[in-house]
Amino acid sequence: DMTVCILGSPTPFLPVLLEGGTRCPGAMVLCLSPTWASRVPSETSPGAWSLLLSRGVSFKVGGHSALETFVPPRRANYVTGTFAPGDPEGGWVGELARDLDCPTGGSVPLARRLEDTLVARWVLAAHANLPVPPTLAFVLGARGDLPAEPVAPGVRLVRLEDPQGQQSLVQEEVGAFLGGTAMEPYSQVVVRPAGWRWWGTGTRSTHRKEEGAAVAQAVGARLRGLTEEDSVLLEAMVPTARLPVPPPRSPAPRLPMALRICTLVCRSWGDRPQLCQVACAVGRAESPVRHGAALPQGLDSSLQQWGVVAPSQRQALATRLREATEAAMAALLATEAELSPQQRGGTRAHTDILGERGAGDTAGARGRPAVLSAVSPSPGVDFLLACVDDALELVALGTNSQRCLETCVLAEAMGRGVGEPRGDLPRLLAEAMLHRAQCHLVEGKDILLIGAGGVSKSFVWEAARDYGLRIHLVESDPEHFAAGLVQTFLPYDSREHRRDEEHAERVLELLRSRGLRPHACLSYWDDCVVLAALVCQGLGLRGPAPAAVRVAKQKSRTHRHLQRCRRGRPPPAAFAVPCRRLQSHGDVERAAGSVPFPAVAKLEFGAGGVGVRLVENAGQCHAHAARLWRDLRDDADHPGIGLGWGNAMLLMEYVPGTEHDVDLVVFEGRLLGAWVSDNGPTRVPAFLETAACLPSCLPADRQAQLVRAALECCRACGLRDGVFNVELKLGPAGPRLLEINPRMGGFYLRDWIREVYGPDLLLAAVLVALGVPPVLPARPAPRTHLAGVMCLGSEHGETLAGGGGMEALRELHGRGLVRLNRLFEEPEGAGEYEEPLLSVACAGATLAEACERLLGLCQGLGIDSPRYPVEHFLSHFK
């Protein structure tokens, strides 16, 4: 069972529990008492503990919940709860969640670290590059939770051995700070103790900068009670922005007000921060704006109320807020990764939900930055909306454990009360928790892979290590480089795929002789999909039926099968294209009588676009077939393109329109995820891919047509479980199928989908093969836009190798400025049988920006040329 366990109070998590119960019925379990759970030594992680639940409140579809007794106890795959300092339940929650062997979304040590303003301010300034108020901090001794010499813009640390005997040093440091250049723009300072023990106390004093003696005296008074866990901060009170506002309707004076901005960010797909929701509250400037003291409102209306009238300026501020909050969480995650397991509260403990807020007022130096009290496992970041050089600036004040989740949930509930649609917050948080539980669920599983593929599949071995998979590989090449990267290497020559039933029996014998009992079996290598399906069937494992894979693998058979499927609106037959199989020149003559020209001639079992050609008449078809049957006879002539099935061809009617890939995740016939990418124009008469972009630039309704056509074609062929790649064309009359690849999309597709949307097709394929429906974004939103171009050995080999272009691309890829996907170590094939050597792509906030960057790169490296016009290839993406 997959079990996401919430420990302690359900208040901040209730919408997430309800949403998770709908997405994965029974997977979300609320533990309200320490007597409902127990810790046992982990069987997989020495020194760690497994959390077993004997009772819990489980959540189902439709908001139903039930108090259940679990016999045997359920093992938690993901744990979070109320860890904040000061929370009455924090003791037993923190103890149960300590040192677990499963991912843990927070801990008491992490919550205490986030409550320490000095530590947080150092992280935000040094690692997130966020502006912070000028700060002078006094600490005792070494303070092991801080670097020996913490360097952060705006933060100075003074270590004291004996505060009582170092008054002169304190006075000197205070005087230097008050008279320094960093304090020139400010007129007031605040003295306060900091550390998790001071959370929510509001203990502080405010002074004018000129009152040096009084400031030093206040610092000295605070130092007298200093402990090794605490610090005393002297910080500038940053004036908040004074913005012009429309004239009031009443002549009565306007009171100075304070604005609080609360955002919630989660650690989402690929461990990337993702902004979930923003909520604001307004209060009087002379007193701190506390959580729950005012009803929340939206960011855009709050900024309008504040005097930010221009929509473009409000959008720019919203973008900067998103970037700042996500940068803050990325910095917190990076610094947490450097802590010891003891400092984190366990090897698997990390901050997964970050509630962030900013505060500002219109009272200038008279106003105080809003300080919020809260209890939740979500660390928050205080921001001040300041004015720097006549521009609005977000100044980071510190992090807090707080009620940001509750605030955002309240804002969403209020919106639904006036007819607003459901927001994304519960969905995003539930997806993040369920995804992390699924990642833990696959750890240690034995996966049988059939076929290793080439360099383009190298990501598999790194991903397997990251997910903790034990890979047992069946591969025809006994010298394959992956032999040393897997748990078990089983060399077996299966290249003659017309004997796959025999090969499947031999593979099963190999497994029995080694005593291997894999949990799942799959293949991502086109040649081996039928063999993998047969082995799955022999082992009794989940996977597409061999008959369905055979139908999809043979292109003419796919279309003939679909043409017989005439039920539905529209029926799958509507997406099929007239085609005929070609095994002899006599077949060419017969096909020419039923397939209109121009037509496309290609290999029946081909892959990679090798040997595909546009033919204008029967004569051209005869000539192309003669060349292909002469040059490509078996797998040795061109490995990996399906010649192990023979070199039969087919003639297919040419379909006008734009070409697209649809990558699907299907479980028991249900569509769980779909991604549409666009291909650029091919270099007719060949059909080798030139360029691509993701996300698609098609309108949503046209993308929906492609996804529905792809799904119906897969279902009609019997493909009900797996990750599939479907190639279609979209013309004025709708989608038409080119071919179905009954495996994960090749080339760059897995990498691009992870970069743009987050989910991993490889993990999804493993989960489906294990019998677990993958949790994927219900409403995927792109993080960026990618545009890429293929490079060919014939066109670019000399430029990339001799001109230093390859080294430049590797360096740019290492810096994250381009995405480089090597497809082959050396150029494969020649002339009309050539395959792309590599794919190079650039990202941008918009597709136009990505294309502009890519074109500039290609022009600079010599990839663009009159023979290979990259600008023309990219011009189709509009």
N, C-alpha and C positions, 0 to 999 in steps of 0.2 A: 504494500500500500504506500501511496505517497501521502505524507503527513506534514502539513505546515502547522506548527504549534505556536499559539499566542499565549504567553504567560501573563497573568495578572489582570488588570482592569480592561474590560472590553470597550470602554467608552471611545478612545481614539481610533479603535480598529474596527468598529462594528460595520461600517459600510464596506470595508475591505473584506471582512469575513463573509458578508452577504454576497458580494460580487464573486469572491473565490468559490463560494458554494455553488453558484450558478455555472461558473466555468468548469470546475472540477468537483462535482458533487461528492461530499464526504471527505475531501482532502483537507479542508480548513477545520482545525480543532482548537477550541478555546479551553485553556486550563485555568480554573478559578481558585484552585487550592493546592498547596504543596503536597497534600496527601493523595492527590490524583496522579502524581508522577513519581518516578524513581530513577536513580542514576545507577548504571551498571558499567563495569569496565568494558571499554570498547574492544571488539574482536578484531578490528582492522587497524586501529591507531593506538599503539602502545602509549600509555600515559594519559590517554583521553577517556572520555565517558560517553556512553550512549544514553539518551533520554527516552525512557519508556513510559507511555501513558496508559494507565489502567482505567481512567475515566476522562470524560471530556464532553464539551458541547460541540457537536458537529453540525455543519451547515450544508443544506441541500438546495436544489433548484426552487425558485419561487419564494425565497426568504424563509423556508422552513428550517427549523433547528431542533435538535433533540439531545438530551443528556444521555450518553451511552456509556456502557461498561464494556471495555475491550478485553476479550479473552481469546487468544493471548494478548498481552499488552502491545500497543502499536509503537513502533520505533519512529521517532521524529526525524524528518529529512531536512527540516529548516525550523529554526526557533528564533522568536523575538518576543519582546514584552516591554514592561514599564521599568526601565533601568535607572531612571533619573534620580540624582541625589535628593534626599528629603522625602521621596515617595514612601508612604507607609508599607507598600508591598515590595519595595525595592530589595529588601533583605532576602526573602525566599526566592523571588524571581531571579535575582543575581546569582544566588547559590545554585539553583537548578541549572542555569544557563552557563555556568563556569566550566571551561575546558571540555566542551563537547566535541564529538567527532563529526558533527554535521555543521553546515553553514549557520552562523548565528548573527542575526541582525542587530548587533550592539552588545554592550556589557556594562557592568558598573564601572570598571576602570576606564573604559572609553567615555562614558558619560561624565565622569569626574574630570577627565582630561579636557573634554569640550567645555566644561564649566569654568575652566581656568582661563581667564581673560588674557593673561600674559602668554601662555602657550598658544592659544588660538590666534592672538594678534601676530605673533611671530610666524605662524603657519600661513596666515592670510597675506601678510606682507612679503615674506620671503619666497613662498612657493606658489601663491596665486597671483602675485604681482598686483594686489589690490592696495589702493591708498588707505592708510590708517592714520588716526590722529597722532601727532608727536607724543611719544610716551617715554617716561623715565621709570624703570622698574627696579626695586630693591628686593633681593632674595637672600636667603640664608644658605651658606654652604654650596655644595656642588649642584643640587637640584638635578638629579639624574634624568628627569623627563625633559630637560632642555639640553641642546648641544653645549659643548664646552665654551664655544664662542659663537653664540647665535647672531648671525648677521642678517638684519632685516631693515629695510628702509623705514625710518621713522621710529625705531624702537632701540633704546639703549638700556643695557642690563648692567646693574652694579651688584656684585656679590659681596656680602658682608659676613665676616666671621663672628663679630660681636657688635650688634647694633648699639649697645649702651656705651661702648668704648670708641665708637667711630663717628661721633657727632660732627667732628670737623669735616670728615669725608662726605657725610650726608649733606652738610651745608654747602660745601664746595660744589657737589654735583647738582644740587637744587639751583644754586646761583647760576651755574653754567647753563643749565637747561632753560631757565627763565630768560636769560639774556642771549640765548643762541639764535641763530638765523631761522631755525625751524619754527620758533615761537613768534616771529615777527608779525605774521598775519592775525594773531589771536590775542585777546585781551583777558581771558579768564582761564583758570585751570581747575581741575578736580583732583582731590586726594581721596583714595579709597583702597581698602584691602581687596585682594583678589584671590581666587581659589575656589574649589568646589564647595568648601564649607560655608562660604559667604553667598552662595546662590540664593537669590531672591530676597536678601536682607535690605537692600537699598542703602547700606551704610556708606556715607560719602560726605564730603564737605567741598564747597565751592569758594574760590578766592579770586581776587583780581591779580593779574600778573605782577603788578607793582608791589604787592604785599609780600615781598620775599621772606621776611622774618616769620610772618604768620604761616606761610606755606611750609617753610622748613620746620616750624614747630608742629604743624599738623602731621607732616611726614614722620617726625620723631615720635609723636604720640602713637601713631599707628605701628611703628616699628617695635614698640615695647611689647606688643602682644604677638609678634610675628613667629610663626612656626615654619618648619622646613617644607610644609606643603603649601604655604601661602606666599604671597608677595604683596608689596605696597606699591601702588601705581600713582604717579604724578603725570597727568595727561592734559593736553590742551582741550578746552571745550570749543569744538569746531562750530562756528556759527552756521546755522542752517539757512537754506536759500530763501531770500525774500523775492517773491515773484509778483509782478503787477497783476492785479485782479480787477474784474469789471467793477464799476461804481456800485455801491450797495443800494438797495431799494429803500433803505431807511437811513436817516441821518445819524442814527445811533452809532457809536464807535464799534469797530470790529475788534473782537478779542483775538489775541495771538493764539494760534492753534498748532497742534503737532500732528504729523502724519506718520502712521506706522505701515510699512510694507512687509507683508508676510508671504514668503514663497515656500513651496514644498518641492524638493528635488529628490529623486530616488536613483539608486545605483541600478541601471537598467541593463539591457542586452549588451554583452561584451564589456561589462563593468564600466560603462560610460554613464556619466551623470545625465539625467533627463528631467527638465522642468515639468512638474505636474500641474501646479496651480498657483495663482497669486491672489491674495486677499489683503485688503487694506482696512485700517481703522483710524479715526480722527479723534483727538481729545485736546484738552487745554494744554498749552505749552508749559505753564509753570509747574505742572505735576506730571510725573511719568505716565505714559499711556500703557496701562497694563493689559495683559491678555484677558479677554472676557469682559473688559470694562465697557466695550462698545461693540455694536453690531458691525460685522465686516461689510466691505463694499469692494467694487472692482477697481483695478488699477487705472483703467482708462478714465472712468468717471471721477476718480480721486484726483488725477492729474488735471483734469478740466476744472474741477473745483479749486485746485491750487493756482490756476492761472496759466497752465500750459494749454494754450488754445489750439495751436497748429497740430493737425493730426500726424503730420510727419515727425514732429518733435516728440509727441507722445509715443509713437511707434519706435523711434530711436531710443527713447528711455527704456521702453519695455525690452528692446533687444539687448541693451546694455545690462539691464537687470538680470535677464536670462544668462548672459555671458558671465556676469560676475558671480551669480549663485552657482552655476555649473563649474566655474573655475575654482570657487571655494571648496566645493565638494571634491573635485579632482585632487586638489592640494591635500585635503584631509585624508583621502584614501591613500595617496602616495606616502604621506608621512606615517600613517597607521601601518603600512606595509613594512616599514623599517623598524617598528617596535618589536620587542620580544613577545612570545606568547603570553608570558606572565603579565606584561604591561597591557596587553590587549584583552586579557581575560580568557585566553584560549587561542589556539592556533587558527581556528576557523572563525573567530569573532571579527566582524567588520561593521562599520557604519553603513547601513543600506538605505536609510531614509534621512534626508536632510531638510529640515524646515528652516527657512531663512526669512529674515525680515529686515526692513530698513526703517529708520525713523527720521522725521524731519519736522521743522516748524517754521513759521514765518516771523518769529520773534527775534531773530538775530542772536546775539550773544546772550540775551536774557532767557532764551529757551534752553531746556535741558534735553539731551538725547533721551529718547524714550527707552525705558528699561522694562522688559516684560518678565513676569514670573510664569513658570509653567512646569508641568510634569508630563513628560512623554519620552520615548526612546529616541526622539528625533532631535538631533542637534540643530541649532539655528544660528544664523549669522545676522548680527545687527548692522544695518547700514544707515548712514546719515545722508540725506539729500542736501548736499552742500553746494555752494556757488564758488567756483575756482576760475579766476580770470574771465569773469562774465559768462561762464558756462556751467551748466548743472553737472555735478559729479557725485557719484556714489562712494562714500567713505565708509570702509568697514570698521566696525567698532569691536567685534568679538563674536564668539560662538556661545550658544546656550542650549541646554536641554529644555524643551518648551512644548507648549500646547499648539504648535503650528498645525499639526495634523487635525486637531479638533477645530481650530479656527477655519481651516479650508473646508472641512466637512460641513461645518455650520453654514459657510457661504454657499456651498452647493445646495444644501437643503433649502435655504432661503430662496435660491433661484428657482427651484422646482415648485415652490409655493406660489410663484407668480407665472407659472407656465413655461419657464425656461427648460430646454432639454437637459437630460442627465449629462453631467460633466465627465471628464476623463479621469478624475482623481482616483476613485476606487478601483477602476479598471487597471490603470497603470500600476498602482501599488500591488494589486492582487497578481497581475501578470509577473511583476518583478519577483515576488515571493515564490510563486509557483514555479517560475523558471529556475530559480536557484535550488529549489527542492528537487527538480528534475535533473539538474546537473549532478546533484549528490546521488540521485537514484542510479545513475549509470556508472558511478565509480566502481571499479573492480569487476565489471561485467566482462565476460569472455565473448569476443566478437570474431566470427569467422568471416574473413574477407576473401572473395574470389577475384583474383587479378589485381596486380599492384599498379598497373599503368606506368606512365613515364614521369618526367620531371614536372609536368603540369599538375600532377596529383601529390606533389611533395608535401602539401599542407596537411594531408591526412595523418602523417606520422607525428607532426607537432601537435595537431589537434587531439590525437589519441592520448598523447602524454598529458596534455592539459586537462582532459576530461577523466583521466585515470582509467582508460580502457585497456584491456588486455587483448591485443590483436594477434590472431592466428591466421597467417596468410598462406593461401594457395596460389602459387605463381609458376608460370611456365618457364621463366628464365632463372636457371639455378644460380646465376651470378648477379641477380638484381640487387641494386644498392639498398633496398629496403630490408634485406635479409637480416641485417644487424640491428634493425630498428623495431622489431616486433617480438612478441613473446615466443611465438613458435613460427618457424619458417618451413613450409611444406612444399618443396619443389615438385611440380607435376605438370607435364606437357599436355595442355588441353587445347592447343591451337587449332586442331581439326574439329571445328564445332559441329560438324554434321554428325559427330559421334558423341554428343553431349550426354545422352542417357548412359552410355558406357562410362564416360568420364565421371559422372555423378556417383556411380557405384564405386569407382576406384577412390574417389575423394572420401566417401563414407567409410571405406575400409581403412584409409589412412587415419581418419579420426578415431576409429575404434582401436586401431593398433597403438595409438598414442594415448588412449584413455581420455580423449578430449570430448567434453560435452558443452559446446558453446551455448550461450544464452540467446544469440541472434546470429543470423547469416545474411550478408548483403553484398552487392557489388556496385561500384560506381564506374566501372570500366565497361564500355559499350560491348565489347566482344564477349563478355562473361555473364551477361544478365540472364540468359536462359539457363546456363549451368548453375548459377546461384539459385535460381528459382527451383530447379530440380533438387539441389542439395537441401534447400529449405524444406521442401516437401518430404524428402527422405528423413530429415531430422524432426519433423513435426513442428517446425517453427513458423512464426507468422511471416508472410511475404506474399507477393503477387503470385497467382497460380501460373505454373509453367505454360499452360495453353494460352493464357492472356499475354504473357511476355512474348511468346512466339508470334502471336498475331501482331503485336506492336513492333516487333523487331523486323519483320518482313514488310517492307513499305507497300508493295502492291497488295499484299494480303490485308493490310490495315484498311486500305481504301475499299477493297472489295467487301470486306466484312461490314464496314460502316454503311456502304450502299444498301445493304440488306436490313439495316436498322431503321425502320420507318415509323417507329412509335415515338411520340413526344411532340412538343411544339417549341421550336421546330425539331424534327427528328435528327438524329446524328447523321443520317444520309445527306442532310443539307450541307454539311461541312466537308464531305468527301469530294474528291476530284477524279474525273475519268482517267484511268491509267491501265496499262497492259504490261505483263511481264515479257522480257526479251531474253531468250536463251540461244537464239540462232537468228540468222538473217531472214529466214522465213517468218519468224515472229515479228520482225520489223515491218515486213510488208503487211501482215495481218493487222498489226497495231495501227499502222498509218491509215487504215480504213475506218477506225473507230475513235482515234484520238486526234482532235484538230491541231493543226500547226498554226503558229509556232508552239513547240512543245519542249519539255525538259527531259533529257535522257540522263539517267544516273544509276549508280549501283544499287541493287536491290537491298543489300545489307550494309551499305556504305555509312561512313562517319566522317566528320570534319569537312564536308563539302568536296571531298576528293572525287574527281571524275564527273562532276555535275556540269552539264553543258546545255545551252539553249540551241535547239536545232530548228531550222526554218522549213525543212522539208524532209521527205524520206531519204533522199540522197545523203544529206548531212548526217542523218541518224545512222545510216549504214556505215559511213566513214568513221564516225565517232565510236560506234560499237566495235568496228574492226580494230581500231587503235587500242581501245581499252582492253578488249579480250586478248590482244597480243601482249600488252605491257603489264597488265595486272591479272596474273593467273592464280596466285596463292599468297598466303600470308608473308612469305619470304620476300615477295616483290615490293610490298609496302605494308609493314606491320601496323596493326592497330586500327585498320579502317574496315574490318569486316570480311576480309578475303578468306578467313577460315570457314566461312559459310559458302564459299564459291564466288564466282564473279558474274552471276546473272545480273541483268539490268532491268530497268523498267522505263517505259515512255509515259510521261504524265502531261496532261494539258497544262500549258503555261497559265499561271494565275496572276493577273495584274494587281498592283497595290503595294502597300508598304509591308515589310517583313518584321516579325516580332517573335520573341521568345516568351513563353509563359511557363514559369516554374511553379509547380503545384506540390502541396503536402496534403495527402489524402489518407484518411483513416476510416476503415469500414465504410468506404464510399462517401464519407463526409469530407467536404472541403474545409481544411483547417487554415490554410494560408496560400496566397497566390501573389506573384510578383511579375509585372509586365515590363519588358525592356524592348527598346527599339533598335533595329539594325539599319545601317546606312545602305546606300545603293551598292549593289555588287558590280564587279567589273565584267559586264556582259562581253562575250558569251559565257564565260565561266561564272560561277556563283560563290566564289570565295568571299568570306566576310571581310569588310573593309573597316567599318566603324560601328559604334553602338553607344547608347546612352541609357541611363537609369537615374531616376524614374522615367517612365514613358512620358512623352510630351502630348500624348493623345488625351482628349477629353475623357472624363470619368466614364461616360456611358459607352464610349468605344472600347475602353479598357475592359469594362464589364462584359461586353460582347466576346472579347477574346478569351477571358477567363471562363465564361460559361461554355463556350465552344470547346475549349481545351478539356474542361472537366467532363462534359458529356461524351467526348470522344474517348477519353480514358475509361469512363464507366462502361461505355458500350463495348469496349474491347475486353472488359473484365478486370481492369486494373483498379483495385479497390483499396489497396494498402501500399503506401510507399511514397517516395519523392520522385516526381516525374518532370521531364522537360519536354514541352510541346512547342513545335515550330509551326507558325501560321502566317498567312498573309491576310491583310485587311484591305478589302476593296470597297467600292461604293455599295455593293450588295451585302457586305458583312464579311465575317471570317471564313477562310478556307484552309483546311488542314494541309500542311506539307508533310510532316512526319511526327511520330511520337517516339521519344527516347525514354524507355522504361527504366530510367536511373536519374540520379542527380545531374543537373545541368553542368556542362563542361566549360572549358576555357576559363574565363574570368568570373563566371556567374556567381559561384559561391562566395568569392571574395567581395564582389561588388554588393551583393545583397546584404552581407554582414556590415559593410561600411555604410551603406545608405540607410538600411532599415534596422540592423542589429541582429536578427535571428540568424542561426547557423543551419544551413541545409544539411550539413553532415550530421549534426546532433539530432536534427529532426528525423533523418533517415534511421539513425540508431534507435531512437525512441520508438518509432513505428515498428521497427523490426523486433523490439522488445515487448511489443504489445501495449505500449503506453501512448495515448494521444498527446502529441506535443502541445505545450502551451505557447501560442504565437500571438503577436499583436492583433487584436480584433479590428482595430482601425489603424493600420500602419501609417505613420507619418515620416516622410523622408527627412533625414538629418542634413543631407547635402545633395548635390547633383553631380553625377559623374558622366564624362564624355571620354570615350577611348577610341583608339585607332589600332588596327593590326599592322605589324611590321613583317615583311617578307624577306627571306634570305636573298631572293633574286633581285629585289629592289633596294634593300637596305643593309644587306650583309656587310658589304665593304664599308659603307658609311659608319655603321655602328661599331664594327670591329677595328677598322684601320683609323678612323677619324676620332676615336676616343668617345664616341657617342654612348657606347655601352657603359663605360665607367661613369660618365656624367649621369645617365639614367639611374644607375645603382646608387650614386651619391644622393640624388634628388629623392629617390625612393626611401633611403635611410632617414632623410630629414622630413619625410611625410609630405613632400611637395608634389609627388606623382605616385601613381599606383602602377607598379611594374609586375606583370604576370608572365613568367617564362613558360612557354608552351612546349618547347623542345630544346635540347642542348645544342643540336646541330640542325640545319635546314633539312626538313623531311620532304622527299619527293622533288620533282623538277617539272618545269613547264606547267602544263594544265593539271598535273597531279600534285602541285605544291601545296603545303599546309603553312599556316601562319607560324612565324618564329616566336613572336611575343606580342603581348598587348600592353600598350602604355596609355594611361588615362590621367586626366586632371579633374579636380573637384572645384566646385564653385557654389556660391549661395544661390545662383540661378543657373539654368542650363546655358544661357547665353554667355555667362561669365566662365563656365567650365569650358565651353567650346573656344572662347577667345584665348584662354590660357593654353589649351591644347594646341591650337593652331600656331601660337607664338613659339611653343616648345618645338613643334615639328619643323617649323621654318628654321629655327635656330640650329637644330641638329641635322638638318638635311633630310628628314623623313618626308617632308612635303616636296614634291617635284612635279613638273609637267606630266610625267608618266604616272605619278601617284598623287593626284590632286586632293590633298586632305581637306582643303576648304570646300571643295565640291561634295566630298563625303559627308561633311558636317552640316552642309547647308540644308539637308533634309530634316534636321532636328529643329522644328519650329512649332 
